Amino acid sequence: VPLSDTAGPRAAVGRIVRAARRGNPLLEVETAAAVHELLVSLRRARADLGPDGDPVLQSLARDAYQPLSVAEHAAKHGMTPAELRTAVRRGAGCSPKDYLLTIRLGRAKELLAATDLPVAAVARRVGYDDPAYFSRLFA
């Protein structure tokens, strides 16, 4: 896959290597967050993408932590839910719901690995009011 910028993917791989070398108790969480970051940076750096899907994905990523339904996200972009599903599936290879979940859980993993915030606080920061439900998403 041709990349327009390799800095992001290289940095993510470096974090994976450093986390593996440290061998600390949070190794699994740190490497999972770094792998997620690597996948996102690779997706963003792809040089062969057309411009038509990217603005929608960028907007969804920005709004991922808001309590909006897929239909509300679609309306925000002047699309029907079916049109949004098509655009996201073409651009990200998954449904809008899965894309939003990936964004939220990726950020949650970063916060859990890099901060001392309690699980309930992390859950709220990434858009979940119920910490128990949030915890089940990781299972």
Beta strands, then each sheet from edge to edge (+ up, - down):
end
